[in-house]
Amino acid sequence: MKRSLAGCLAVVLAASGSVAGAGPAQAVVGQECVGTWAVTYDPPITNTPQLVSATLTGVFPLCTDLVAFNGHYTQSFTDTVSCTTLLTAGAASRTYHWGNPAAAPSTFTYNWTVSVAGGQAVITNTGLITSGRFAPGSAVQLTTLATPDVVQCAGSGITTLTRPTTLTILPTT
């Protein structure tokens, strides 16, 4: 049975609670995306903290906005990290590029925090969409990283970590 894109998005919207009439207590969502977050480290991270160059790539194959229905971003940074400290807190900006040229890229200026619980690092990016589609708006991107392989960390190190991520953009009223 074939489903239309609009039908699939309606299912996603309904499941996420983003449909109109969901109730006055819920914020109106401008965009919700699910995808993957991948970071590549150079040199590889080990158990010893060291300054590394990293490239962060995010891919969102499915988003709820009918115009900006998918997206991606790439961001480079340097940080002192190890297998036990995957990222330190800070501030930055990135630009989400939407798969449809009719949707202007969205610049996200944010602060991030890292909390560690149960062997996982939860990275929370919280900030504002300052330009492009969805501006002005507030946004949150969440990623949970599992603790890297201890044997690899003790040896040659970890070059790449990949995990699921979610992005939620709320319009400012």
C-alpha positions in Angstrom: 0.0 0.0 0.0 1.5 3.4 -1.1 1.2 6.4 1.2 1.6 10.0 0.1 4.2 12.3 1.7 1.4 14.4 3.2 -0.2 11.3 4.7 3.2 10.2 6.2 3.8 13.6 7.6 0.3 13.7 9.1 1.1 10.5 10.9 4.4 11.9 12.2 2.7 15.2 13.3 0.0 13.3 15.1 2.5 11.0 16.8 4.6 14.0 17.9 1.6 15.9 19.3 2.2 18.8 16.8 -1.2 18.9 15.2 -3.4 21.9 15.6 -5.9 21.5 18.3 -3.6 19.4 20.4 -4.5 21.6 23.4 -3.7 25.1 24.7 -1.0 23.7 27.1 1.3 22.6 24.2 3.5 25.0 22.3 3.0 25.3 18.5 5.9 23.5 16.8 7.4 25.1 13.8 9.6 22.2 12.9 10.5 18.8 14.3 13.3 16.7 12.8 14.8 13.3 13.6 18.1 12.1 12.2 21.7 11.3 13.0 24.6 13.2 14.6 28.1 12.1 13.7 31.4 13.5 14.9 34.8 12.7 13.5 37.9 13.3 15.7 41.4 14.1 14.5 43.5 12.7 16.2 41.3 9.8 17.5 40.1 10.3 21.1 41.5 8.0 23.8 41.4 7.8 27.6 43.9 10.7 27.8 42.4 14.2 27.3 43.8 16.0 24.3 43.1 18.9 22.0 41.4 17.5 18.8 39.9 19.0 15.7 36.4 17.6 15.0 33.8 17.8 12.3 30.2 17.4 13.3 27.6 16.4 10.7 23.9 16.2 11.2 21.4 14.7 8.8 17.7 15.0 9.2 16.0 12.8 6.6 12.5 13.5 7.9 11.2 16.8 9.3 7.6 17.9 9.8 7.5 21.2 7.9 6.1 20.7 4.5 8.5 23.1 2.8 11.7 22.3 4.9 10.9 18.5 4.9 14.6 17.4 5.5 17.9 19.0 6.3 21.5 18.8 7.2 24.4 20.8 8.7 28.2 20.5 9.1 30.2 22.2 11.8 33.9 22.2 12.7 35.4 22.8 16.1 38.3 22.1 18.4 38.0 20.9 22.0 40.0 19.1 24.6 38.2 15.7 24.9 38.7 12.1 25.9 36.6 8.9 25.9 35.2 9.9 29.3 34.7 13.6 28.4 33.3 13.6 24.9 32.5 17.3 24.8 32.8 20.3 27.1 30.0 22.9 27.5 30.1 26.0 25.4 28.4 28.2 22.8 28.4 28.3 19.0 26.2 28.7 16.0 25.4 26.4 13.0 23.3 26.7 9.9 20.6 24.1 9.0 20.3 23.7 5.3 16.9 22.5 4.2 16.5 20.0 1.3 14.1 22.4 -0.5 15.7 25.5 -2.1 12.5 27.4 -1.3 13.3 27.1 2.4 16.0 29.6 3.5 18.7 28.1 5.6 18.2 28.6 9.4 21.0 29.9 11.6 20.9 28.4 15.1 22.9 30.3 17.8 23.0 28.2 20.9 24.6 27.1 24.2 25.2 23.5 24.8 25.5 21.4 28.0 26.7 17.9 28.5 25.3 15.8 31.3 26.5 12.3 32.0 24.1 9.6 33.4 24.2 5.8 33.2 27.3 5.7 30.9 25.7 8.1 28.4 26.5 11.7 27.6 23.4 13.8 26.9 24.2 16.8 24.7 21.5 19.6 24.8 21.8 22.5 22.4 19.4 25.3 23.4 19.1 28.6 21.6 17.5 30.8 19.0 16.9 30.6 15.3 18.3 34.0 14.3 17.9 34.0 10.5 16.3 32.1 7.7 13.2 29.9 7.8 11.8 29.7 11.4 13.3 33.0 12.5 12.7 34.2 15.0 12.2 31.1 17.0 13.7 29.0 19.8 15.2 25.6 19.3 16.5 22.6 21.1 18.6 19.8 19.7 19.2 16.7 21.8 21.7 13.9 21.2 22.6 11.0 23.5 26.0 9.5 23.1 26.9 6.0 24.5 30.2 5.6 26.3 32.8 4.6 23.7 34.3 1.1 23.5 36.8 0.9 26.4 39.2 -1.4 24.6 39.4 0.9 21.6 39.8 3.9 23.9 42.8 2.2 25.6 44.3 1.4 22.2 44.2 3.2 18.9 41.3 5.4 19.9 37.9 6.4 18.5 37.7 8.3 15.3 33.9 8.6 14.8 30.8 8.6 17.0 27.3 8.4 15.5 24.0 8.6 17.3 20.4 9.6 16.8 19.4 13.3 17.3 16.2 15.3 17.4 15.6 19.0 16.6 12.6 21.0 17.8 12.0 24.6 16.6 9.3 26.6 18.3 8.2 29.9 16.6 8.3 33.0 18.7 4.9 34.6 19.0 
